[in-house]
Amino acid sequence: MSDFVTVATIDEIPPGERIVVEFKR
């Protein structure tokens, strides 16, 4: 489930922010 949320977030935010999302995950 976390993977699905992360992917959805990556699609909405820039690649740079994606790193922050995965780190907080």
FENVEN-V723293 format. One record per backbone hydrogen bond with DSSP energy under -1.0 kcal/mol. CO is the residue of the C=O (numbers start at 1). NH is the residue of the N-H. E is the energy in kcal/mol with one decimal. If there is no record, write none. Layout:
co: [CO CO]
nh: [NH NH]
e: [E E]
This chain:
co: [1 2 3 4 5 6 7 9 9 14 15 17 18 19 20 21]
nh: [5 6 7 8 9 10 11 12 13 18 19 21 22 23 24 25]
e: [-2.1 -2.5 -2.6 -2.2 -2.2 -2.7 -1.7 -1.2 -2.3 -1.4 -1.0 -2.0 -2.5 -2.2 -2.4 -1.8]
